[in-house]
Amino acid sequence: MNVAQYTQRAEQFTEALRREEYLHFSGIKSDYRTEEIFEKFADLFSREAVLARLGDREGRDGRYLAEFAARHHIEQRLRGLTERIVEAERAAHVAYDGERMPFLRALGQLVQEPDHGRRRALEEAVADVMSHHNEWRAQRMAGQRQIAQELGFEDYRALCEDLSGQPLRALGREMALLAEDTQSAYRERIEEALDGAGIAPPEATDWDLRWTVLAPRHTRAFPRERLLAAAEATLAGMGVVLSEQANVQLDLEARPGKSPRPFCTPVSVPGEVWVVASPRGGWVDFLSFFHELGHAEHFACTDRELPGPYRIMGDEALTEAFAFLLQSVVLDRGWLREVLGVKTPPQSLFRAGQLLSLWYVRRYAGKILYELDLHGGDVQPAEMAPHYARLLGEAVGVRVAPEAYLFDVDDWFYCARYLRAWMLDACLQLHLRERFGPVWFRSPEAGQWLLSLWRRGTELRAEELAAELGLQFGIAPLRDRLLGDL
Ligand SMILES: [Zn+2]
């Protein structure tokens, strides 16, 4: 199969897989049949096909194709184990309130449960379920390592670093510095939040902290009925008319089986992009929806003439940065005033916003340091769970359950994509403010400028885009944004 044929089939495969993803996670279809799709496109991920792609990665599109091939080759070979874990988690239940609650629902309930004692009991039950599946997860990770070696890499970490082009170890070192720089401000924020919630900081766990930050709050200022109008008004301010974008599909109706978390699935780019959500109201809900809308605009505005690798492959840090960028308007005073009509938002909202950003970035900084050790084989397997609890605990400043040491790991070092996305978002925000003013999102010129970036799809990596725009990419702009005046 030559490159053109491979690219064409890869695009068909991606469309089929993403359509299944959309149908299942939106609750339209209860089963999730990826097996047939992988079988139909097995020729894309055979050992020969992958080695051919790995041997042809001189150019940029060749590198994206090689990453795509290797990623799905590993996924395909470990699918049996992955499915066993997914099914076991779906079938698992925990005791809650004298009844049995599905494990996956319990994870959502943990950030909603206001009673400290009940939250703690639920937390322990959830950790117990995780520990039951850790053996399979460990096997899966060993499989990733073994396949990486069969493909000619030292280990899974080396494979991810090479094929994604992400400087993982250098990024880990930078993140350790960022964690140091933000330590005292973060400490202050969590103590204030935990005190406010009546939780003694030394006893607090990560779930307590998540509850203080992520539970639905400020629902009066962020009513669910206003979400769509606010999204339309925001995009209109940038010259984008959401209702006229035929390729952006909003799925906002309530449906049993629909994922409680909003998501964006670009079934085809730019032809069919879905944003799926069940709006509940509250500031965190608005943030999540605007995040997904940011992804959707990026994909929907991508130039359809671009080759496949620059529309459906490449560096996800780029699309994550555009998602964070659009999400950032929700906690902007100018946006609150002009779009939501909130004239004097409470200071507590901005303090919570700062805590949320710090918590996320520091948590992911802890994750990359941990995942580098996990996949690099630098720490003995028996030591890994306490190692996780220590590194993540230092990052988020409260106790973290060691049982999550394999559950809390995304494939392919996705944590690095988020960290680099936050760095790119920080310099894009700085640039937008300087060039178009503090309420840049009300400027059609700023919208035009963003469209010119979105049009280029996923061609550039985050660092390349920043360099091309003459922006300083690094931890400094991110640190300044995280610690900026409220
Ligand atoms: Zn995202």
Boltz pocket constraint, residues with backbone or C-beta under 6 A from the ligand:
constraints:
  - pocket:
      binder: B
      contacts: [[A, 291], [A, 295], [A, 319], [A, 320], [A, 323]]
      max_distance: 6.0
